[in-house]
C-alpha cells in the first residue's frame, strides 16, 4: 500500500484541530491529544516538528499553548506532508534519478514524476480553513470542545457563524 506515515496523519489532525478554533487561539498540547485521541508523547514530537517547519508556534506560561503560526487559509495539507515526510515521491527514482541507471529512458519513471507532481500540487492546494468547514458534524464537535476545553486567546470559534446560519 502506498500511503503517508502515522505521524503525518496525526500532524494533519493537530493542524486541523487548531484551524477549527478562532484565530489566535492557544491550546495546551494535552488538550489536543485528548480531543483528537492521540498519544500525548507523539503529539509533543509532532508539534515540535511543525514548529520547526513554521506551521505552528508555541508559547509558555499562563495563557500559553500551541497555535497556528499563520492563518489557516495560508497553511496547506501539502506543507504539513512536506514537514513530516520531507516531501513526496511515489518512487525513489523521482527524488533521485541516480537510483536507476535507466531513469532517463524509462517511460514509467516519467509517469511517476508526473503523478508525484499532480499529487503534490493537489495537496498544496488544500487549505486548512476549507478543511475546517467541510463537515457540519466535525464543526459542531469543535464548538463543544472550545466551549468545554481550555482554549485561550479566542472568544469563540468562527465556524459557529457558518453552522448557525
N, C-alpha and C positions, 0 to 999 in steps of 0.2 A: 504494500500500500504506500502510496505517495502521500505525505502529509507534513504538518507542522509539528513541532515538539509540544509537549505538555506545557512547558514554561511559556511558550508563545501564546498558546490558548489562554493560559491564566493571565498573562500580561494584557491581552486584549480585554479580558473580563475586568481587570483592575481599571484600565483606562475608561472602559465603558461605564463602570460604576461612577467614576468621577465626572464623566461627561453628562451623566443624568442629573447631577446636582447643579445648584445655582453657580454661576461664575464666581470664582474666588473662594468657593467652599473648601475647607480643610477638614480632613477626616483622619482619625487615628488608623494606622495600618491594621491594628487588631480588629477594628470595626469592618474594614473592607474584607478581611479574611473571613470573618464570621458571616457577614451578609452574603458574600459570594461563595461560601462553603469551600474555602481554600485553606491549605495548611499555612499557618502563620509564618513559619520559618521560610517557606517557599515564597510567600508574598514579600517578605522583607528583602530577599535577594532580588526578586523581580523589580521591586520599587527602586532598589539601588541601581540596577541596570538601566531602568527607564529614566532615572535622574541623570545618569551619565550621558544618556542619549539626548537629553534636553526635552523629554516628553513630560516628565513630572518634576515637581520641586517639593522639598520638604522644609518644614520649619519646626524648631524645637520649642519647648517650654509651654506655659499655659497658653491655650489658644492655638497651639501648633498642630501639625499633622501633615498629611500629604495632599497635594492638589495638582491640577494640571498646570504645566509651565506656560501654556498658551491657551487661547480659546479652543474649545473642542472642534470648531469649524476649521482650525488650522492644523489639526493632528489627523493623520491618515492611518488606516489599518496597515498600509504598506510601511509606514515609518516604524510602527511597532514591530512588524515582522523583521524589518532590517535591523532594528535594535537588538532583537532577541536571537535571530538566526544568523545575522551577519550578511544577509542578502538572500536572493532567490536564485536557484539554479536547478533546473529539472534534471540535469545530468552533469557529471564532473567536467565533461568537455565544454560545457557552456561557460563555466567560470575560469577554466584553464585549458586552453587549446593544446597545450603541451602534453596533456594526459593521453591524448590519442594521436598517433602519428598520421592517421588518415583524416583528421578533422577538416582539413582544408578541402578535401574532395568528397567528404561524406554527406550525402543528401539528408540523412537522418539528423546529423548534427545541426544542420541549418534549421530544421523543423524544431529541434529542442531550443535553439536560440530564439526563434520567433515565438514559440509558445511561452517561454520564460518571460519574454518582453511583454506579451499580452497580459499574462498573469500579474506581473509587476505593475504595469500601467493601471490595471483594474484595481489592485489593492491600494495603490497610491491615490486613486480617485475616490475611495470610500472614506468618508469623513465621519468622525465620531459624533458630531452634532446630529447628523442624519440617522446614524445607528441608534442614538438615544431616543429618537422619535418613532422608530419602526413598529413597536408593539405596545398597544394600549395596556395589556397585562403587565408588561415589563415596566411601563411608566408608572402605573399605579403602585406596583411593588416598591419602586424607588420613592414615591411620595410617602409611603408608610415608613420606609427606612429613614428618610430625612425627618419625619415627624417624631420618630422614637429614637433615632440614633444620635450620636454625638457629632453632629455636623457643625463646624464653626465657620464664621466669616460669611455666612449667607442666611438670609431670612427664609427663603423658600425656594423650591425647585421651579425653574422656569417652565418645565414641562406641564406643571399644574394648569397653566393658562391654556395650553393646547388641549389637554384632556377634558377640561371642564367646559370648553366652548363647543 
